[in-house]
Amino acid sequence: MVPYTERDDLMAGATRARGCISMSFPSCILAMIAGCPSIPVTLGDYYDFKYRGFADYNPKRPIPLLSLAQPADPSTVEQCCEYLQTYENGPVQQERKRSGELIDRAYGRFTETVQTP
């Protein structure tokens, strides 16, 4: 458990970690970019909204979600452990690339529309 404050430090640490469990959305994303499985922790509507759809970043194996609002039952703990042990980075990176391409295309269409009188 290390309190990283800089993006590059977090990503360097993530390459050596077995997993990231965090309430910080950027920490989970940066860890996954570095190839480290992430399990988000939520607490109420604010965090629940931030992580809506987060499981879709790993199309083969949905990402478990922990909530401080309710204690984790044994099956949730088992699911988290299995997720960390069997994590495959390849599908996550492919989904990240696909999402980035969709964003680039949408941004390109938007800028074309804005530039056209």
Sine and cosine of phi, psi and omega as CSV:
sin_phi,cos_phi,sin_psi,cos_psi,sin_omega,cos_omega
0.00,0.00,0.94,-0.35,-0.02,-1.00
-0.78,-0.63,0.77,-0.63,0.00,-1.00
-0.99,0.14,1.00,0.08,0.01,-1.00
-0.96,0.27,0.61,-0.79,0.05,-1.00
-0.87,-0.49,-0.30,0.95,-0.01,-1.00
-0.95,-0.32,0.65,-0.76,-0.04,-1.00
-0.82,0.57,-0.74,0.67,-0.06,-1.00
-0.91,0.41,-0.58,0.82,0.05,-1.00
-0.91,0.41,-0.67,0.75,0.01,-1.00
-0.88,0.47,-0.72,0.69,-0.04,-1.00
-0.92,0.38,-0.60,0.80,0.05,-1.00
-0.91,0.41,-0.67,0.74,0.04,-1.00
-0.91,0.42,-0.59,0.80,-0.03,-1.00
-0.91,0.42,-0.50,0.86,0.00,-1.00
-0.93,0.38,-0.34,0.94,0.00,-1.00
-0.97,-0.23,-0.11,0.99,-0.09,-1.00
-1.00,0.01,0.39,-0.92,0.08,-1.00
-1.00,0.00,-0.25,0.97,0.01,-1.00
0.02,-1.00,0.31,-0.95,0.02,-1.00
-0.80,-0.60,0.82,-0.57,0.09,-1.00
-0.85,-0.52,0.91,-0.42,-0.16,-0.99
-0.46,-0.89,0.46,-0.89,0.16,-0.99
-1.00,0.06,-0.16,0.99,-0.05,-1.00
-1.00,0.05,0.90,-0.44,0.04,-1.00
-0.86,0.52,-0.75,0.67,0.02,-1.00
-0.86,0.50,-0.60,0.80,0.02,-1.00
-0.89,0.45,-0.69,0.73,0.02,-1.00
-0.89,0.45,-0.71,0.70,-0.01,-1.00
-0.90,0.43,-0.75,0.67,-0.03,-1.00
-0.90,0.43,-0.61,0.79,0.05,-1.00
-0.89,0.46,-0.68,0.73,-0.01,-1.00
-0.92,0.39,-0.59,0.81,0.07,-1.00
-0.87,0.49,-0.59,0.81,0.00,-1.00
-0.99,0.16,-0.01,1.00,0.06,-1.00
1.00,-0.07,0.25,0.97,-0.04,-1.00
-0.96,-0.27,0.77,-0.64,0.03,-1.00
-0.91,0.41,0.62,-0.78,-0.03,-1.00
-0.83,-0.56,0.65,-0.76,0.10,-0.99
-0.85,-0.53,0.92,-0.40,0.00,-1.00
-0.97,0.26,0.50,-0.87,0.09,-1.00
-0.90,-0.44,0.78,-0.63,-0.03,-1.00
-0.91,-0.42,0.26,-0.96,0.09,-1.00
-0.39,-0.92,1.00,-0.09,0.07,-1.00
0.99,0.14,-0.05,-1.00,-0.14,-0.99
-0.85,0.53,-0.65,0.76,-0.05,-1.00
-0.86,0.51,-0.78,0.63,-0.02,-1.00
-0.96,0.28,-0.60,0.80,0.03,-1.00
-0.85,0.52,-0.65,0.76,0.02,-1.00
-0.91,0.42,-0.66,0.75,-0.01,-1.00
-0.87,0.50,-0.59,0.81,-0.10,-1.00
-0.99,-0.16,0.13,0.99,0.05,-1.00
-0.87,0.49,0.81,-0.58,0.00,-1.00
0.99,0.12,-0.02,1.00,-0.04,-1.00
-0.86,0.50,-0.58,0.81,-0.02,-1.00
-0.87,0.49,-0.38,0.93,-0.02,-1.00
-0.94,0.34,-0.23,0.97,0.02,-1.00
-0.92,0.38,-0.31,0.95,0.04,-1.00
-0.83,-0.56,1.00,0.08,-0.14,-0.99
-0.88,0.48,-0.50,0.87,-0.02,-1.00
-0.97,0.24,-0.62,0.79,-0.07,-1.00
-0.69,-0.73,0.96,-0.28,0.00,-1.00
-0.81,0.59,0.62,-0.79,-0.03,-1.00
-0.98,0.18,0.81,-0.59,0.04,-1.00
-0.93,0.37,0.36,-0.93,-0.02,-1.00
-0.75,-0.66,0.77,-0.64,0.05,-1.00
-0.98,-0.22,0.55,-0.84,0.01,-1.00
-0.80,-0.60,0.76,-0.65,0.07,-1.00
-0.96,0.27,-0.23,0.97,-0.01,-1.00
-0.95,0.30,-0.35,0.94,0.01,-1.00
-0.58,-0.81,0.66,-0.75,0.01,-1.00
-0.89,0.46,0.59,-0.81,0.02,-1.00
-0.95,0.30,0.77,-0.64,0.05,-1.00
-0.99,0.14,0.24,-0.97,-0.04,-1.00
-0.83,0.56,-0.57,0.82,-0.01,-1.00
-0.94,0.34,-0.57,0.82,0.05,-1.00
-0.92,0.38,-0.67,0.74,0.04,-1.00
-0.88,0.47,-0.69,0.72,0.03,-1.00
-0.89,0.47,-0.67,0.74,0.03,-1.00
-0.88,0.47,-0.67,0.74,0.01,-1.00
-0.90,0.43,-0.70,0.71,0.01,-1.00
-0.89,0.46,-0.69,0.72,0.03,-1.00
-0.89,0.46,-0.67,0.75,0.02,-1.00
-0.86,0.51,-0.73,0.68,-0.02,-1.00
-0.91,0.41,-0.60,0.80,-0.04,-1.00
-0.96,0.26,-0.50,0.87,-0.10,-1.00
-0.93,-0.37,0.26,0.97,-0.04,-1.00
-0.86,0.51,0.72,-0.69,0.08,-1.00
-0.88,-0.48,0.87,-0.49,-0.07,-1.00
-0.97,0.25,-0.50,0.87,-0.07,-1.00
-0.81,0.58,-0.81,0.59,0.00,-1.00
-0.88,0.48,-0.56,0.83,0.02,-1.00
-0.91,0.41,-0.70,0.71,0.00,-1.00
-0.92,0.39,-0.58,0.81,0.05,-1.00
-0.90,0.43,-0.67,0.74,0.02,-1.00
-0.91,0.41,-0.63,0.77,0.04,-1.00
-0.88,0.47,-0.68,0.74,0.01,-1.00
-0.91,0.42,-0.70,0.71,0.01,-1.00
-0.88,0.48,-0.70,0.72,0.02,-1.00
-0.90,0.45,-0.65,0.76,0.04,-1.00
-0.89,0.46,-0.64,0.77,0.03,-1.00
-0.91,0.40,-0.63,0.77,0.06,-1.00
-0.89,0.46,-0.67,0.74,0.02,-1.00
-0.91,0.42,-0.68,0.73,0.02,-1.00
-0.87,0.49,-0.68,0.73,0.01,-1.00
-0.90,0.43,-0.70,0.71,0.01,-1.00
-0.89,0.45,-0.67,0.74,0.01,-1.00
-0.90,0.43,-0.64,0.77,0.03,-1.00
-0.88,0.47,-0.68,0.73,0.04,-1.00
-0.90,0.43,-0.63,0.78,0.01,-1.00
-0.90,0.44,-0.72,0.69,-0.02,-1.00
-0.92,0.38,-0.56,0.83,0.08,-1.00
-0.89,0.45,-0.67,0.74,0.00,-1.00
-0.90,0.43,-0.67,0.74,-0.03,-1.00
-0.93,0.38,-0.59,0.80,-0.03,-1.00
-0.98,0.22,-0.38,0.93,-0.01,-1.00
-0.99,0.10,0.85,-0.53,-0.01,-1.00
-0.95,0.32,0.00,0.00,0.00,0.00
